[in-house]
Amino acid sequence: MKAAIVVASVCLVFVSLLVLYLRRPLRVKPTPADFHCYDLGQGAYVPLDIPTQAFGIGLSYASHIEETASGFDPDAVPPVFEKRPSAVVRTGGEVHLPMRDELIETAEAFEPGIGAQLRSDFPELAPLLDYEVELGFVLLEDIDPSRLEDPAFAPQLGFFIANDLSARSIAILGEGRANRYAYWGVSKSFPGFMPIADRAWVPAEAKPNGIPCMEIESLVNGEVRQRASTSNMIYTPVDMLRFVHSEFPDALLSAGTVVLTGTPGGVAMTTPRWLVRLGDLVGMDRFKKLSAKLGADRSRFLEVGDTVTVRGQGLGEVTVTISR
């Protein structure tokens, strides 16, 4: 009897310690950057052309870091990925929902050999199409990367509203890979996956760390899914350009380059932090993680017929419909 009590006590202590470990907070809490907030009344609008190149910054809002159970290191470069300019679509457009064969072909083209396993293990493979309202900016001048180290540097930028659509099933395949964020770029570069405005707002005078501090929102079929102020971003535009140059040193920071600055909380793809840590602890590989996500509630992901609107105060809105 005493032995049983000892065993039960040890198990209770173990479970308690495991719960504490899985639910431990982040070592460092993300905090917003120190921005100069532009007055949208002091500036002008210019046409926004198809970008020459496009980059995205991930995990730039504390709320999104939390809902995706992601890590945060203030001294590390956050996720940076490329989006194909061919993914651009304007408001009123339709976005094709990629189905199983297209998803597998895309994954195979990026990672030769993976297609056979996906066909074998996933008779049903959904894209897990997600929405992300974001503030975007376009470079209006060529930038010498050395200038990014000057705290007084104020690049000439135009700001616009964007939707960074993502096929999360492709992104999950990057879990545990050295080039994980390259999978993010692939997942976000299907045709139509970059709905952006047709104009950008340019401040009358560029200021260091300047952005339009405004509320941005995403709506799915009229339901508000995301709402936050851009002033909650963790990084400034210059920080983001520095990250882009760090990860893509051969890419010129030339006029016409677009950067999507990340999304706040409220996306469809959410996972409790304790569950992610538990999966890592038991050694779940990327295929098991994908299977688990496909078997979970998918009601918040986008489907054919859904209408998605992203908007920002003073920057207008962009609406697309998901089609087959």
Secondary structure by P-SEA (a helix, b strand, c coil): caaaaaaaaaaaaaaaaaaaaaaccccbbbbbcccccccccccbbbbbccccbbbbbccccaaaaaaabbbbbcccccbbbbbbccccccccbbbbbbcaaaaaaaaaaacccaaaaaaaccccccccbbbbbbbbbbbcccccccccccccccccbbbbbbbbccaaaaaaaaccccaaaaaaaaaaccccccccccbbbbbccccccccccccccccccccccbbbbcccccccaaaaaaaaaaacccccccccccccccccccccccccaaaaaaaaaacccaaaaaaaaaaccccccccccbbbbbbcccccbbbbbbcc
